[in-house]
Amino acid sequence: MFLMECRKIWRSFLFWIFAAAVLGAYLTQFAPELTERMAKPVEGNGSYGSIVTKDPDVIRQKAVQNLVEEYLKGYYAAYPLLIYKEVFLKEDDSVRMAAILEELTGMTKEELDSFTDYEPAGFYMKEDGDGRQTGEYHEAVMPDYTPQEVSYERFLELMEQADALIGGGSSYAEKKLALEFSTVPMDYAAAVEEYHAVVNRENIVEAYIRLYCDYMGIFLAILPVFTAAAFFDMDRRNNMGALIYSRKISSVKIVGMRYGALVFCMALPLLLTLLYTVLRLKGLYPEFDIVWQKGICLAVFWLLPELMTVIALGMVVTELVSPLLAVLVQGVWWYLSLGGNELKGAMTKWSLILRHNTLTGLHLFREEYPIFLWNRSFYLIAALALVAVEVFLFERKRKGMQKCVFGAKSLK
């Protein structure tokens, strides 16, 4: 029965669309990372990237400077419902914002409003002696101020007030402060240390697999629902319900085999791209006897619970209502999960999509590893719970009950 279900999936046009989409995502998003080795930092090149810090003083200094800049610009960036918006405060709210800044910087509203030399940071074009236009980076032109001595707890309170004045969705909410204002430039010594932490026998595969999972996880949170919803709606469309419900085999086996076949078939394109990744890494880093098992296990535990959950939710919503609603529900969840995420250093217990969009940052992943384990374990259990719900719904139908679970009446 399992092989029969697999053959039905392989004959499905939507499955091959899914496989093509996975391959396309892999080739366009991740495969370019496999074209050359990680570059070792070169001393004196001027920039070595950035590193995340949890130093409260750094977060406070950068957040206050950003708030001053936005006050001088006259508008504030916010993302209500994950969509960028420029917020212009009313006069009363602007006065309250100035009071917050006065407590943080010592500058009064009059001093802030009288500063007219503000220029944002960025590249500015200038003409050289030969009349050619060249770009030159300038730091922001800001008023001089002395940061005031306030406790970090009070600072957080003031940032929450600023976020409330903006209407929420800004960078000043406590849960976003550390994400938005915690990066600092990396020096050469730190860059070399970061490089050697990744490029070694133990960690090289894990680094690339983390980035692989980051990219592929985005697509796995939405693509499987189309095939799953269509597959579980197939019997209704082909008027096969009566034949299936009359079988002597148990509902647990029927649902389990169909669900297992979907998970197996849709995991195959991922497995193939994963194996190709390992082979490419062996060619890129031939000097290492790569510990590939570690990376494979990480990928399975990262992506399999996500795939299982999306398929399970799709089949349950399809069973209860329709495949169209299953796609809609998963689409909304995908959008909210993707938009509420940061690229690295911000894993949460509940997000369906986990991000770690860098080959480096090993220390960040180590710090977040307990959260990672909790998150993936939760979705693995959630997927199995949804399968149990589907078994219950299927059994109700087999006993001649109406499709709606609540308040259902016997059709006998």
C-alpha positions in Angstrom: 0.0 0.0 0.0 2.9 2.4 0.8 4.4 1.8 -2.7 1.0 2.3 -4.3 0.6 5.6 -2.5 4.1 6.6 -3.6 3.3 5.8 -7.3 0.1 8.0 -7.0 2.2 10.9 -5.8 4.9 10.4 -8.5 2.2 10.5 -11.1 1.0 13.8 -9.7 1.9 16.9 -11.7 2.0 19.0 -8.5 4.7 16.7 -7.0 7.0 17.4 -9.9 6.2 21.1 -9.7 7.3 20.8 -6.0 10.5 18.9 -7.0 11.3 21.5 -9.7 10.7 24.3 -7.2 13.0 22.7 -4.6 15.7 22.2 -7.2 15.3 25.8 -8.5 15.5 27.2 -5.0 18.7 25.2 -4.4 20.4 26.2 -7.6 19.6 29.9 -7.3 19.8 30.5 -3.5 22.4 28.0 -2.1 24.4 26.4 -4.9 26.4 29.7 -5.5 28.0 29.2 -2.1 29.6 26.0 -3.4 31.5 27.5 -6.2 34.5 28.6 -4.1 36.0 28.1 -0.7 35.4 30.5 2.2 37.9 33.4 1.8 40.4 33.7 4.6 40.5 37.3 6.1 43.3 39.4 4.7 44.9 41.9 7.1 44.5 45.5 6.0 41.5 45.2 3.7 39.6 47.6 5.8 36.4 45.6 6.5 35.9 42.2 8.1 32.2 42.2 8.4 30.3 42.5 11.7 29.7 40.4 14.8 26.7 40.3 17.2 27.3 41.5 20.7 25.0 41.5 23.7 26.7 44.4 25.4 23.9 46.7 26.8 26.1 49.8 26.3 26.4 49.1 22.6 22.7 48.4 22.1 21.8 51.6 24.1 24.2 53.8 22.2 23.1 52.7 18.8 19.4 52.7 19.6 19.5 56.2 21.0 21.5 57.5 18.0 19.0 55.9 15.6 16.1 57.5 17.5 17.7 60.9 17.4 18.2 60.5 13.6 14.6 59.5 13.0 13.4 62.5 15.1 15.6 64.8 13.0 14.3 63.3 9.8 10.7 63.8 10.9 9.5 60.3 10.4 10.0 56.8 11.9 10.4 53.4 10.3 7.9 50.7 11.4 6.7 47.4 10.1 3.0 47.0 11.2 1.8 43.7 9.7 5.3 43.2 8.4 4.9 46.0 5.8 7.3 48.9 5.8 5.7 52.2 6.8 7.0 55.7 7.5 5.2 57.1 10.6 4.8 60.9 11.0 4.0 61.8 14.6 1.3 64.3 15.6 2.5 67.4 17.5 1.6 66.0 20.9 3.3 62.7 20.2 6.4 64.6 18.9 6.6 66.5 22.2 6.5 63.2 24.1 9.2 61.8 21.9 11.4 64.8 22.5 10.9 64.3 26.2 12.1 60.7 25.9 15.2 61.9 24.0 15.9 64.6 26.5 16.0 62.0 29.3 18.4 59.9 27.2 20.6 62.6 25.6 20.1 65.8 27.7 19.0 67.7 24.6 15.8 69.7 24.9 13.1 69.8 22.2 14.3 73.3 21.3 17.9 72.1 20.8 16.8 69.2 18.7 14.5 71.4 16.5 17.1 74.1 16.0 19.7 71.6 14.6 19.5 72.0 10.8 22.7 70.5 9.7 21.6 66.9 9.9 22.7 64.6 7.0 22.1 60.8 7.0 25.0 58.4 6.6 25.7 57.1 3.1 27.6 57.5 -0.1 27.8 61.0 -1.6 29.0 61.8 -5.1 31.8 64.2 -5.6 33.8 65.3 -8.6 37.5 64.7 -8.7 40.1 66.8 -10.5 39.4 65.2 -13.8 35.7 65.9 -13.7 34.8 62.3 -12.8 32.1 61.4 -10.3 33.1 59.2 -7.4 31.2 58.0 -4.4 32.5 58.7 -0.9 31.0 57.4 2.3 30.2 59.9 5.0 29.0 59.3 8.6 25.8 60.9 9.6 26.0 64.6 10.6 24.5 64.6 14.1 24.3 67.1 17.0 26.7 66.6 19.8 25.1 65.2 22.9 26.2 63.5 26.1 24.4 60.2 26.9 22.6 60.5 30.2 23.1 58.1 33.1 20.0 56.0 33.1 19.7 52.4 34.1 19.2 49.8 31.4 15.8 49.0 32.8 14.8 52.6 32.5 16.3 52.7 29.0 14.1 49.7 28.0 11.0 51.5 29.5 11.7 54.6 27.4 12.2 52.5 24.3 8.9 50.8 24.8 7.3 54.3 25.2 8.9 55.4 21.9 7.6 52.2 20.2 4.1 52.9 21.5 4.2 56.5 20.2 5.2 55.2 16.8 2.3 52.7 16.9 4.3 49.5 17.3 6.3 47.5 14.8 9.4 49.7 15.3 13.0 48.7 16.1 12.6 50.0 19.7 10.3 47.3 21.1 12.3 45.3 23.7 12.3 42.0 21.7 13.8 43.8 18.6 16.3 46.1 20.3 19.0 43.4 20.6 18.4 42.3 17.0 18.5 45.7 15.4 21.3 47.4 17.4 23.7 44.6 18.5 26.1 44.4 15.6 29.6 45.9 15.8 32.4 45.9 13.2 34.7 42.9 13.5 38.5 43.4 13.7 41.1 41.3 11.9 41.9 39.1 14.9 38.2 38.3 15.5 37.7 37.6 11.8 40.6 35.1 11.7 39.3 33.4 14.8 35.8 33.1 13.3 37.3 31.7 10.1 39.3 29.0 11.8 36.2 28.1 14.0 34.4 27.2 10.8 37.0 25.9 8.4 38.1 22.7 10.1 37.2 19.0 9.9 34.6 19.1 12.6 32.6 22.2 11.6 32.9 22.9 7.9 30.0 20.6 6.9 27.8 21.9 9.7 28.4 25.5 8.6 27.3 24.9 5.1 24.4 22.7 6.1 23.1 25.5 8.5 23.0 27.8 5.5 21.4 25.1 3.3 18.7 24.6 5.9 18.2 28.4 6.2 17.4 28.7 2.5 15.5 25.5 2.0 13.4 26.0 5.1 11.9 29.1 3.6 10.5 27.1 0.7 9.5 24.0 2.8 7.2 26.2 4.9 4.9 26.8 1.9 5.5 24.5 -1.1 4.5 21.1 0.3 1.0 22.2 1.2 -0.1 22.4 -2.5 0.8 18.7 -3.1 -0.5 17.6 0.2 -3.9 19.3 -0.1 -4.4 18.1 -3.6 -3.4 14.5 -2.7 -5.8 14.3 0.2 -8.6 15.8 -1.9 -8.0 13.3 -4.7 -10.5 10.8 -3.4 -13.3 13.3 -3.2 -12.6 14.6 -6.7 -12.5 11.0 -8.1 -15.5 9.8 -6.1 -13.4 7.2 -4.5 -14.6 7.8 -0.9 -17.0 4.9 -0.7 -14.4 2.4 -2.0 -11.7 3.6 0.5 -14.1 3.8 3.5 -15.3 0.2 2.9 -11.8 -1.3 3.1 -11.1 -3.6 6.1 -7.7 -2.1 6.7 -7.7 0.3 9.8 -7.9 4.0 9.5 -4.5 4.4 11.3 -2.9 2.3 8.5 -4.6 4.1 5.7 -3.8 7.6 6.9 -0.4 6.6 8.1 0.6 5.1 4.8 -0.7 8.1 2.8 1.0 10.6 5.1 4.2 8.6 5.2 4.3 8.3 1.4 3.9 12.1 1.1 6.7 12.8 3.6 9.0 10.2 2.0 8.4 11.4 -1.6 8.7 15.1 -0.8 11.9 14.5 1.2 13.6 12.8 -1.8 14.5 16.1 -3.6 15.9 17.5 -0.4 18.0 14.3 0.2 19.4 14.5 -3.3 20.4 18.1 -3.0 21.9 17.4 0.4 24.0 14.6 -0.8 25.2 16.7 -3.7 26.2 19.4 -1.2 28.3 17.0 0.8 30.1 15.8 -2.4 30.8 19.4 -3.5 32.2 20.1 0.0 34.6 17.2 -0.3 35.8 18.7 -3.5 36.1 22.2 -2.1 38.0 21.1 1.1 39.9 18.0 0.1 42.4 18.4 3.0 39.7 17.6 5.5 38.3 14.2 6.4 34.9 15.8 6.7 32.5 14.6 9.4 29.5 14.5 7.1 27.2 12.5 9.4 27.0 15.5 11.7 25.7 17.8 9.0 23.2 15.2 7.6 21.7 14.7 11.1 21.4 18.5 11.6 19.6 18.8 8.2 17.2 16.0 9.0 16.3 17.4 12.4 16.0 21.0 11.0 13.9 20.3 7.9 12.0 17.1 8.6 9.7 18.4 11.4 8.9 21.4 9.3 8.0 19.3 6.2 5.9 16.9 8.4 4.0 19.8 10.0 3.2 21.5 6.7 1.9 18.3 5.2 0.0 17.3 8.3 -1.7 20.7 8.6 -2.6 20.7 4.9 -4.3 17.3 5.1 -6.3 18.2 8.2 -7.6 21.5 6.9 -8.4 19.8 3.6 -10.3 17.1 5.4 -12.2 19.6 7.5 -13.0 22.2 4.9 -11.1 22.4 1.5 -7.7 22.3 -0.1 -8.0 26.0 -1.0 -8.4 26.9 2.7 -5.4 24.6 3.5 -3.2 26.6 1.1 -4.6 29.9 2.4 -3.9 29.0 6.1 -0.4 27.8 5.3 0.3 30.9 3.2 -0.6 33.2 6.0 1.5 31.2 8.5 4.4 31.2 6.1 4.2 35.0 5.6 4.0 35.7 9.3 6.8 33.3 10.2 9.1 34.6 7.5 8.4 38.3 8.2 8.8 37.9 11.9 12.3 36.4 11.6 15.8 37.9 11.6 18.6 36.5 9.5 20.6 35.2 12.4 20.9 35.1 16.1 17.1 35.2 16.7 15.7 31.7 16.9 12.5 31.4 18.9 10.6 28.5 20.4 7.6 28.9 18.1 8.7 30.1 14.6 8.1 27.5 11.9 11.0 29.0 9.8 14.4 29.1 11.5 17.1 31.4 10.1 20.8 31.3 10.3 21.8 33.0 7.1 25.6 32.9 7.4 28.4 30.4 7.2 29.9 32.0 10.3 28.3 32.8 13.6 29.0 29.4 15.1 28.9 30.8 18.6 25.4 32.3 18.0 24.1 28.9 16.9 25.7 27.2 19.9 24.0 29.7 22.2 20.6 29.1 20.5 21.0 25.3 20.2 18.7 24.6 23.2 16.0 26.7 21.6 16.6 25.0 18.3 16.1 21.6 19.9 13.0 22.7 21.7 11.5 24.2 18.5 12.1 21.3 16.2 10.9 18.8 18.9 7.7 20.8 19.3 6.9 20.7 15.6 7.7 17.0 15.4 5.2 16.3 18.1 2.7 18.8 16.6 2.9 17.0 13.2 2.2 13.6 14.9 -0.7 15.2 16.8 -2.2 16.5 13.5 -1.9 13.0 12.0 -3.8 11.7 15.0 -6.5 14.3 14.3 -6.7 13.2 10.7 -7.1 9.6 11.8 -10.0 10.6 14.0 -11.6 12.6 11.2 -11.2 9.8 8.7 -12.6 7.2 11.1 -15.7 9.4 11.7 -16.3 9.5 7.9 -15.9 5.8 7.6 -18.6 5.3 10.3 -21.0 7.4 8.1 -20.7 10.7 9.9 -20.9 14.1 8.3 -17.7 15.9 7.4 -18.1 18.5 10.1 -16.9 17.2 13.4 -18.7 19.4 15.8 -22.4 18.7 16.0 -22.1 15.9 13.4 -25.2 13.7 12.7 -25.2 10.1 11.6 -26.0 9.6 7.9 -27.4 6.1 8.6 
